Amino acid sequence: MRLTPTERPSRREAEVLALLGLRLSNAEIAERLFISVRTVESHVSSLLRKYGAADRFDLAAFAQPSPDGATAAGELAGLPDSRTAFVGRERERDAVLAALRHNRLVTLVGPGGIGKTRLACVVGAAAAPAFPLGGAFVDLVPVRDGFVAQAVAAALGVTEQAQQPLAAAITDRLGQGPTLLVLDNCEHLLDPVAGFVERILSACPDATVLATSRERLAVPGEQIIPVAALPPETDAVALFQDRARAADPHFSADPAVVAELCARLDGMPLAIELAAARSASLGAAGLLAALDDALRLLSGGRGADRRHRSLRAVIGWSHDLLDDEERALFRRLAVFVGSFDLAAAVAVSQAAGHGTVADLLGRLADKSLVVHQRGAVSRWRLLETVRAFAAEQLTAVGEEPALRERHVRWAAATAAGLQRRLADRPREHPRTGEQSSPVNHCGDEFLAVADDLRAALANCPPGPSPLAHQLADALGHIAYAHRFLLEAADHFERAAAHAPGPDAAAQDLRHAADCLLVATNSSPRPFRQLLAAAEQAGAAGDGDARSIALARAVELANRFNSAPGAEIPQQRLRDLLDQAVAAGAPHRPAVAAGLALARAWTAGGQWRDPDPDLAAAAVAAARTANDTVLVSAALEAVSAAASRRGRLREAHRVAGERLALLPTLPRDDPYAGPEIVDALHMGVTYAIAAGDLPAALAAAERVQRDDLLSNHPYASASKLIPALALTGRFREAVRHADATWAGWQRAGSRPAPWLSPIILAAALAYGLLGDSASFGRWRNRGLQVTGLAEAEHLPSLVPFLAFVDARVAVHTGQLGEAAALTKRAFGDYPQSRYEPYARAAAAELAVVAGLPDAAERLATAAPAGAENDWAAACLARATGRLHGDEDALAASVEAWRRTGARFERACTLLLLPARAAEGRAELAELTGR
């Protein structure tokens, strides 16, 4: 089947198609590409339509190697479509392709207008088959310092995730296999681009970078390829004739005259194209005569300087031939750093209307001074060399200040419109109710103008300004909706600096704190922002807002993660709570709810130790205030209090109430973000703690579908591993573990103690599969991710490690350390969610090893079964083993069935002679043996 251009799959669809060719399931494709399963399903549906395939198996055939051995090529996202022929440069193209085969960083270096971008595009298209996981072409012309990562992420289609910086999302995408990143026009961002490229090359061993710049990047290992002018007698003449015939199909000229003209233009491709655009009216001889005065500027020049002045002379000459209306629009378009549509051009032009501006744009495009980018919505742009000239003209006539103001007004209005459309978009799938990703709705529209919106805000002078505040605030909301979380926080901080009054500044700082909390899950920096918000609210005379901000600061300081040694003293939190009580009117529901929540989290006098009674009161207060976000936060206080006191089933039940609230929380409001992320994470955590494995799997799959979490390089996939291992789905568990480990390493291998039980669950899977070498390796990895030498240095980890060791010892029959393992499992580990697993598995180990205190251990572990389904089933089996009680063993079989633990059920069946064959068959299915 031959695809027409309108049926060509997108970059992401091509990646999905390639993985379909490997016979991966939708879930496996989602894991590999770090997108949601629902998004994969959408891409598969689109591919079925485009290829006319009956099903996914027919579709997979299109991804298979062709008979001649060629494989499907990768695709570079964002690679510009060329509408003109590529003339000459075959030798340079082949040289760059050869360099890419042997070097991971190749930089095309040459002056502006020499043709670096066009050469990079041709090379990128030709090199794509060598990079099966694709990559991206990124135009850095409109990008400002500090936004290189955003530009690359937008091209790659990745977003920032909760607790995952944007740079980590990029390295995770590029680190999955052979990829090519083309960075075009790096010269104005040499230092940030060099640092970015070094990080990519270090973290992504299979990634290759092709850059274009007027200067080298000076990165170790960089291969420089100079891009020279076209030979005037050959390629330059061919280029002129090709472009001249595009302007006038009947063009003809004396080749000697054309060669002379190209020589006078020093073989500069852009200068030649600009001149050729005038050939229809002047002819080659007329062009040569008309350019004579302008080209006199070249006298005495040589080399690159001569070529630069040659290009400038042609641009100046082309500009001088414009009429007054054309000149006015041309220079005013210089305020745009990126592309623009007709409405944007009208907004800054002060021309008569859309028709006039459209006509002027067409005339400028005909003269090659403006590039027309055709698409669903027509856009135009100025090449950077041409834009620099236009900007000089704007300054020369004294219009720059006025045009900057118009640009800001256009940006503010555009951002406000984007924000309104985000608010109006559907938030749930009409059938499944799943939360939708904003990028799927408005992403292209935002990304088309993002650089100009950012530039307009950067050009706003400091100090209060309603217009700048409107722009910054809207940009904060848009960036958050598109999951540029840290950028959103920066915009809200900028909005506070531009706020017309302290009341608006207080709200902006609250938003900044929420964005930071979603992005980092760490309390110190959001805590400081909330204190600043309280100060601004106080300056505005709004005691209620001050009270709410202070109460929120107290709550998050005792609730969310904090770096060791950075926890805020409890006495200071109590003082802040007193200030919050004094500032607000407690009879107002919003104030009362905030204060109740802060009291609940503070009463225990230590981090994450809420008072259960006060937590229940906070739930009631939040419901009175009709604030779903506060209701969710208060429910977490109830769960945390229950978990700390060993009431794991209660903690799990209440966590389920939080999950049920998620569809009601606004996805694009930073206020709700921390609750969405925390509810999803804790939903899995408490389900595992209670041994409810079906609920844990469902919650973990929900994490993978949520756009705030699903693309994290290891956090989202990791949530599945314990439940998969505990249910006996070992192959899936270790596959996810491999992806999690690789993602953790790509992200920098920073200590992540929370990841340790997840890695140890992979060790459990290998141990129960009988792979002792892999068991030992993953057990060591479970300690490695903590950054600590011994498990005892992290008491909360010991119970899960003891559980894994005890369960594997029972299964393998290696009982020499049974007494020591049992003693360790029954140690004092207050507030550990994994204690039921450790005690139940160790009690069974004591029985199997024939330890004299086995019955006592069973009795001591009995309360664990009351709070954990897995532990209850394990203790029933241990009891049956101890007493030879087949009824207890049968009850254990049924308990394992209810909790979905097929491997444990099969192991228990082996203990029942009448059903042992059934157990052996199930074990063979699960383990492949």
N, C-alpha and C positions, 0 to 999 in steps of 0.2 A: 504493500500500500504506500502511495506517495502522498505526503502531507502537503496541503497548500499552506501558504504563510499564515493565514488566519487560524489554521488548525495546529500550528507548531506549539508543542507543550512549553510551559513556562519552566524556569530554572528548577523550582521546587518539584514540579510535576516530573521533570526529567530524572531527578534524584529518586523520587518514588518509583518511577518506572524501572530504573536500574535495580532497585532493591526487590521489586516484584519479580524481576528476572532471576533473583537468587532464591525465590520461593519463600520469602519472609511473610509472616502474617502482618496484619495492620498494626497490631500492638508492637511487634518487633520493629517494624518500619518507624513507628512513632518514637520508640526508644532510641533507634539509631540516629534519627534526624532531630531528636529533642523537640518534637511537636506533638500535639494532642492526637489521640486516635481519631477523634471526630474530623480533624483537619486532614488526616490521611484518607479517611473515607471520602471526603469531598474531592480530594485530588484524584482518587481512583475513579470516582464517578465521571469526573471531567475527562480523564484519559480514555475511559470506555467510549465516551461520546466522540472524542476526537479521532480515535483509531477505528471506530466502528466495530469494536471487539465485543464478543458475546459475554465473556466473563473474564475474571482476573487471570485465569490460566491462559486464555487466548492472548490477553494483553501482555503477559510475561514473555511471549514469543518475540515481541518487538524489541525486547531488551537483550535477546540472546545474540551471540556472535553470528555474523553473517557467514555464508558459505566460503567466502574468500579469506576468512579469518579476522576481518576487521571487527572491532567492537564498537558499541555505541559511544559516541564522544561525550565528554563532559560539556558543561555549558557555563559561560561566564555571564553572570547576572549583570545587567547594566551596560553591556557592550553596545556602543552606539551603532545603529544601523546606518551604513554608508549609502548615500544616494548618488555618488559619483564614482567613476572608475579610479582604481589605484594605479598610478602611472609610475613606472620605474621602480627603483629601490629593491629589485629582486636580490641583489647581492647583500644589501643590508638586512633584508628580511631573513635570509638564510643564515646570516651571521648571528643574528639575535636568537633565532631558533636553536642554533647550535650551542650558543652560550647558555640558554635555559636548560639544556640537557646536562650541563656540567656545573652549573652555578645556581645557588639558591637565591641570589639577589643580583639582578642585572638592571643597570640604570642607563637609559638613553639620555645623553647629554647634548644640548645644543641650544642656540638662541631661540627666542620666540619667533614663531612663524616658519621655522625650518622644517616642520612636518613630523615632529616627535609623536604627537598624539595619533596621527593617522597610521604611522608605522606601528605604534603599540597596538592599535586596534586590529590591524592585519595580522600581526604576530600572535595576538591573543586568540583570534579565531583559528589560526592555523595550529596553535599549540594545544588547543582545548582537548583533543583526543588523548593527550598524554596525562590529563588530569581528570580521571573518571568521576571524582567528587566535585568537579567544577570549581567555582570561585566567583570572583566579581571584578568588574571594572569600576573604579571609583574616580570621578572627576573632582579634584580638590580645588579647582579655581574658586568656587564660592565659599569654601570652608575657611573658617577663622580658627586661630590658635585656640586649642582647648576642645575642638569639636571633630578632630580626626577620627576618633573611635566611633562617634555617632554616624559620620558619613560612611565608614566601612560597614558598620552594623546595618545601616539602612540598605546598603547595596546587597549585603548577604542575607537580609531578611531575618536577622536575629534581634532579640530585644533583651534588655536588662531584666533580671529576675530578682525575686526576693532573696536577699543575702547572697547575691551574685553580681559583682560589678560588670559593667558592660564589656570591659576588656577581657574578662574571663569568658563571657559568652562568645566573643569573637574567637579567642584561642581554642575554645572547645569546638566550635564549628570548623575552623581551619585545621584542627589537630586530628580530625577523624580519618585522614588519608591524604592522598595526593591532591593538592589544591593549588590554584594559581590566583594571586591577587595582583591586579594591575592598578598602580597608584599614579594617576596622571597629573602633571603640573604641581610638583612638590616644592618648587623654588621658594615660595613665600612661607613655607612651613618646614624648613629644613630640620630644625632641632626636634620639634614634636614628631615629625614623620620618621626621623632617624631612630628616635627612642621607641616609637611604635613598632617599626620594622624589626629592630633588635629583639623586642619581646616576642614578636610572632615567630621569628626564626629560631629563637631559643626554645619556645614552648611547643612549637609545631614542627617536628622533624621532617614531615613530608610536604610542608608548604613551601612554595616558591613565590618570590615577589619580583615583578617587573615594574620599574618606576621610570617616569620621565621627569626631567628637571633641567633647569639652566645651569645647575651646579650639581656636583656629586653629593651623595648623602653622607659620605665618610663613615660608613658602617663597615666593620671588619668583614672581609670576604666579598665585598662589593665588586662586581665586574662592570667596568665602564665601557660603553660603546658610544663613541662620538657620532652624531648625526650631522652629516655634511650637506651643503647645498647641492641641488641637482646639477649635473653637468649641463652647461648652457646649450651646447650644440645638439644634445640628444634628448635626454629625459625632460629637461626643462621645456624644450620646444614641443615635445609630445604633450606635456601637461597643458601648456598654453593652448594648443590647438584643440585639445579635448574640451577644455572649459569654454573656449571661444565658440565652438560649435554648439555647446549647450545653450549659450546665449543667442546664437544665430546659426541655425542649421546649415545655412548657405555660406558660412564664413570661408574665405580662402585668402591666402596671403603669400607673398614671396617668402620662402623658408629662410632666406638670408636676413630679411627684415625681422622676422620673428626671432631668429637666433640672436641678432643684435639686441633686440628688445630684452630678451631673457638674460643676455650677458650684462646689460645695463642694470638689470634687477638682481644681479649676483646669484641667479639661480634659486632665489628664495621662493618656496612654493606659495606662501600666503600672498606675497607681493605679486607673483605671477597671476594668481587667481583673481585678485582685485583688479589688476589691469585687464585681464581677459573679460571681466564682466562689462567693461566699457567698449569692447571691440565691436559690438553690433552697431554702435553709433559713430565710432571714429575710425574703425579699421586699424590694421597693424601699423601702417605708415603714419596714420594720424595719431595713434597712441604714442609712437616713438617721438614724434614732434611735440606733442602736448606735454609729455613727461620730461622733456629736456630741461626745462627750468627747475623743476622739482629735483631732478637727479643731479643737478649741479652741487647739491649739498654733500655729495659723496667725495668731492675733491679733497685729496690728502688723507682720506681714511683708508684703512686696510683691515683685513681679517673680519672677525666677528663684529667689531665696531662698525666697519663699513657696511656689513650686511644689515645690522640693526638700523642704521641711518637710511639704507635703501628702503627698507620696509616702512619706516616712519614717513619717508618722502612720499611713497605711494599712497599711504593712508591719508596724509595731508592733502595730496593732490585730489584723491577721491572725495575728500570732505569739501574741498574748495569748489567742486563741481556740483554740489548739492544746492538746491534752492533754500530759501530762508526757513520754510516749514520743515523741510527734511533735516536741516542742520539743528534746529531747535529740538526736535524729537530725538535725534541721534545723541546729542550731548546729555539730554535729560535721562535717557535710558541708562546712563552710566551709574545711576544710583543703585541699580540692581546688581547684586553680586552673583546671582544665579539666573535662571531662566524666569520668564514672566509671561503672563497671558495678556490678552487684549485689554481686559478690565484693569489690570495693573498698569499697563502702559498709559491708558486713559487717565488713571488717577494721578499720575505724575506729570503728564504732558501739558495740561491746560489747553488742549486742542478743542476743537468744536464739538467732537463727539466720537462715538465708536467708529462710524463710517470713515471719518477723516483719518483717524489714527490707523485703522486697518489699511487704508490706501497708502499711508506713509510707510507703514511697516513693510508692505509689499514692495514699495519702491526701494527701500533700503536693502531688503533681501535680494532684490534683483541686482543691486550693485555690490553684493557680497559684504556689506558692512554689518548686516544682521543675519544671523543664522536662524532659519525657520525649522522648528522641530515639530513635525506633523504627528498627530495622534488623535485620540478621542477629543481632546481639547488642544487646540493649536497653542504652541508656546514658541517664544523667540529668545535668543540670547546673543550677547556680544562676545566674540572671542576675546581673551584676556588682553592681548596686545591692542586690539581695537578699542576695548573698553578703557584702557589706560589713556589712550589718546582722547577719547570722548570726555573722560573725567577732567583732563587738562583744559579742554574747551569750556566745560561747565564752570571751572574755577575762574578761567580767564574773563568770562562775561559776568562774573559776580553772582551767579544763580545758585551756587552750591548750598548755602544755608537754607534758602527757601525750598530747594529740592529735597534736602535732608528731612525737613519738617513734613513735606508731603509724603515722603517715603515712610516716615513713622506713622502718619495718619493712615496711610494705606495698610501698613503692617498691623496696626491696632484693629482696624476694621476687619481685615482678613482673619486675624486670630480670633476675634469675637465670633465671626461666622463659623469658623471651624469648631469652636467650642459649642456653639448652638447645635451644630449638626451632630456632634458627639452625644449631646444630651438627648437628641431626638431619635438616635439609632435604637433598634431593638437590642435588648440585653440578654434575651434568652432564646434558645432554639425553640421554634413554635411547637415541636413535638416532644423533644427530649427534656426541655427545660434547662439544658446545660448553658452555662454562662458563656457568652461570646467574647471573642477577642476584638478590641477596638481597631487593631491594625488591619483586620480583614475588611473593615468598613471604610475607614477614612485615611488609611495609611498613605496611599499614593498622593492624595491631595495635600496632606501635611508635608510629606517629604519633598514635594515639588517646590514648596515655598519656605521650608524650614530655615535654610541658610539666610535668606533675606529677612525673615522674622528675627532671627538671632542677631544679625548685623544691625538691624534697625534699633533693637533694644540696646546693643552695645554702644551705639552712637548717641544715645540719650544722655544729656549732661546729668551729673549727680544732683540729688535734691528732690523735694516733692514735685510731682508732676502728674496730674490726673491721666494724661495720655500715656505716659510711660508706665504708670501703675496699671492701667488697663491692659497694656500690651504684656507686661511681665506676668500679671496674674493669669491672663488667658494662656500664655505660653506655659506657665506652670501646670495648669490643668491639662493642656493638650499633651505636653511631654509626659505627664503621669499616665494619661490614658494610653499613650503609645509605649509605655513601660521604659521610658528614659527616666528612671527614678531619681538618681542623684542630680541629673540636670533639672528635673522638676523642682527639687529642693532648692537648687541655686536660683531658679527663676522666682520662686516664692520669697526667698531672701532679698532678691533684687526688688521685688514688688514692695516689700516692707520698707526698703530704702527710698522708694519713690512714692510711698503712700501719702495721700493728701492730709491724712490725720492719723492719730495713734490708734483709733479703733480699727481702721483698715489694716494697719501694720500688725496689730495683734492677731487678726485673723490670718494674715499671710504667714506669720511665724508659726501659728498652729499647723497650717498646711505643710510648712517646711519640716516641722518635727515629725508629722505623720509620714511624709515621704522618706525621711531618713530612717524611721523605724522599720518601714517595709523593706528598705534597701539593705539595712545592716542588722536588724534584729538586736541591736545593742542600744543601751539606754543613755550613756553619758551625753552624746551630742544632741539628741532630741531633748533630753532633760534641760540642757542649756537654752535651747530654742524656746521651750515652754516657759522658762523663767523670764526670758526676754519678752515673750508674748504677755505674760502677767504684768510686767512692768509697763508695757505700752497700754494695756487695758486700764491700769491704774492711772496713767497719765490722761487717758480719755475720760476718767471719772466713771468707768463702768466696773463697779465692784463685782457684779455677777460674773462678768467675763474674766476678771482677775482671779476670782475664786475657782472657776472651772479650770483655768489654765494651771493654777498651782496644784489643784487636786489631781489633775491628769499627770503632772510631773511626779507627784508622790506615788501614784499608782504604777506608772511604768518603771520607776526606779526600783521598785520591789517586785516587779513582775517579769521583765524581759531580761535577756542575757546581758551580762556585764563582764568586761575584761577583768581578770584577776587583779586584785589590788585597786580596782577603779570603782568598787561599789561605794555608794554614797552613804555616809554615816547615818544610822537610824535616828540619832538625835536631831540631825538637820532635817530629816524628813518629817519628824514630829513637829518641829518648829514651823516648817512650811505648811503642814496641815492646819496648825493653829492659825496661821495667817490666812489660809483659805477660808476657814470658818468665820474669821472676823471680817473678811472682805465682802462676802456675798449675803444674799437674803435667803436663808435656809428654807423659807416657806415656798420658794419658787422651785418647781419640780426639777428643772435642769440642774440647778445648783445642788439641791438635795441629793440627786442621783450621783453627781460627781463626788460629793463629799462622802456619801455612803460607801462608794467604791474605794476611795482612798483610805477610809477608816478600816475597811475589811483587809486590805493588803498591808496595812501598817501594824495592825494589832498584834501580830505574832512577834514583832520585834526583830525579824530577820528576813533575808531575801526569800521570796516565794513561800511565805508561811502565813496565808490568810486565815482569819478567824471564820469558822464555819457559820456561826450564827450571824455575824455581821455580813458575811457574803450573801446569805439568804436575804437579809434585809436590803442589801444593795440590789439584788434582783428585783425585789418588789419596788424599790424606788425608781429603778430604770424603766420598769414597765409603766409606772405612773407617769414618768416623763415622756413616755411613748418614743423612746430612743432605742432603736434596735441594736445599734452599735454598742451602747452602754449595757443593754441586756446581755449581749454576747460576752462582753468583758466581765460582767458580774457572774455569769454562769461559769466562766473559766475560774473565777475565784472559788466558786463552790466545788468545782472539780479538783482544783489544786488542794483545797483544804481536805477533801475526802481522800485523795491520793496520799497526802502526807500522813494521814491517820490510818492508812491501810485499807480504806474502803474503796477498793478498786472498781467494783461493779457500779457503785454509785458514781464514781468519777467518769466511767465509761458511759453510763446512761445520760448524764448531764452533757457530756461532750457531744452525744447524739443530738441533743436539743440545739446545741450551737450549730451543728452541721445543717439542721433543718432550717435555720434562720438565714443561711447563706444566700438563697435566691432573693431575699428581700433587701440585701445590702447593696448600695450603689457601687458598681464596679469602678467607675471613673472618679469617685470622690476619695481623695487621700484619707479623709477621716475614717473611712471604712476599711482601708487597706490592711492595717495591722491586724484587725479582727479576722478578715478573710484568710490571711496567711496563717495566723495562729490557730484558728479553728480547724483548718485542714491538717496542719501538722499534729495538733493535739488529738484530733479525731483518730488518727492512726495510732498514736502513742498510747492512749488510754484503752483502745480496743485490744492492742497487744498485751497491755498490762493485765486486762481482765481475761485474757485467753480466748476472746471472741474472734476467732480467725476469719470467718466469713466477713464480719464487719470490718476487720483490719484490711482485708483485701479490697473491699469495696471503697473504703476511705482512701487507701493508697492509690487505687485507680483513679479516684476523683482528683487527687493531687496531680496526677499525670495529665489530666485533662484541663487543669486550670491554667489560664494564660499568665498568671502571676508567678507560677511555680514550675510549669511543665518543662521549660527549657533549661532549667538549672542543670549544670553538667553532671551532678551526682546526687543532689538532694532528692529530686523527685523520684528517680529510679530506685534510690536506696530504700524508700519507704515500703517497697514491695518485698524486699528480700526476707525480713524476718517471717512474715506471714507465709511466703512461699516455702521457706525452709521448714517451718513448723507444720505445714500441711503436707509435706512430702513431695512438693514439686521442685525437686532438687536441681534438675537441669535448668529450669527457668531461674531459680535462685542464683546459681553460680554464673549464669550468663549476665544477669543484671549486676551481679557483684563485679564481674570483669569490667563492665561499663562504668560502674561506680568508682572502682579503683583507678581506672584510666582517667576518668573525669577529675577525680581528686588530685591526681598527679599533674594533669594539665593546668589545673587551677593554682598550682604552686605548692601543693603538699603541705599546706599550713595545718597546724594541729587542729583537730576537730574531734574532741572527746565524745560528742554526741553520736559520731559515726561509728564508734568502736563496737557497740552491740550489733550493729548492722553487719559489719565486717565479720564479727564472730559468728553471726548466723550463717554466713557462707562457709566458715570453718565447720560448723555443725553439719551442714549439708554434705560436705566432703567426707567428714567423719562417718556419717551414716551410710554413705556410698561405699565406704571401705577404702577410701583413698587416703592413706595415712600421711603421705608426703604433702599432699595439698592441704590436708587438715592442719599440719604443723605450720605450713607457710602462711595460711590465712589466719591462724591463731596468732602468729607473730605480727601479722599486719594489723590485727585488732588492737594490739598494744602500740604499734607504730603510729597509728593515726592520732593517738592521744598526745604524742609528744613527750610521754613519760617513760621512764625505764621499767617500772613495775606497776602491775595492776593495783597493788595496795595503795599507791599514791593517789588513786582515784577511787575512793570507797564505793561510789555508786556503780562502778563497773564490775566489781568483784562478783556480785551475785550472778550476773549473766555469764561471766567466764566460768564460774563454778558449775552453773547449769550445763553449759556446753561440755565441759570436761566430764561431768558425771554421766550425762546422757550417752556420750560416745563410749565411755568405759563400759556401761551396761551393754551396749550394742556389740562391741568388739570382744567383750569378755576379758579385757585387760584390767584385772581387779587388784593388782599389786598395791596401788595407791588409794584403794577404796576408803580406808579409814581417814586418811589425810584429806581426801576430796570431800568426804562427808562432813568432817569437822569444819572445813572452810565454808561449805555451803550453809551451814547452820550458824555461822557467825552473826554478830549483831550489826545489821546494815539498815539503820532506820531510814524510812522514807524511800526505800528502793522499790521501784515498780517491778523488778525482776525477781524479787525474793521468792514468790510462789513457785516459779519455775525451778529455781535452785533447790529449794527444800523438797519439792516433790521428786525431782530427778535424783537427788542425793538419798532420799528415803528409799527409793527403789534400788539404788546402788547398794545401800546397806543390806537390803533383803537378798539381792542376787549374790553379794559377796559373803553372805552368812555372818555379818557382823553381829556381835552379841547384843548390841543396843538397837537392832533393826526395828523391833516393835516400838521402842521408845521414840525412835526417829519418826516412825509413821504417825504416832500420836501427836508429836510436836508439830508435824507438818500439816495436820488436819485443817487448821484454820486457813491455810493457803488455798485449799480446795474450795473453801467457801467463797473465795474472792476471785478465782481464776478457773475457767473451764478446762484449760489444758492440764493444770495441776490436779483438778478433781479427777479427770480421766486417768492420769498417771498414778495417782494414789489408789484408785480403785484397782488398777492392774497390780500395783505393788502389794496391796492387801490380798488379792487373789493368789499371788505367788507365795506370799508368806504362809498362808493357811491352806493352800491347795483348794481354794474356793472357786469352783467354776462359775457359780452365779455372780461373784464379784468380777470375774474376768469377762463374763458376758455383758455385765453392766458397763464395764470399761469399753468393750467393743462398741456398744451403742453410744456411749459418751463421745468416743473418738469420731463416730459417724456424724453426730450432731455438730461437732466443731470443725468438721471438714478435714481432719488429720488422717489422711488415707494411709500413710506409711505407718503411723502408730497403731492404727486399727489393724493393719495387716500383721504387724509384729505381735499384737495381742492375740489374733486368731491362731497364730502358730502355737500358742500355749493351750489351745483347746483341741484335743486330738480329733474330735469329729469335724472340725472346721479348719484344720491345718492346711489342707490342700488349697482351700480358698485363699488362705493367707499367703501361701507360696506363690500362687498365680498373681495376686495383687502386687506382691513385692517384685516379681519379675517384670511386671508392667511398669512399675515406678522406677526401678533401678536399671532396667535393661539387662538384667542377669537372671 
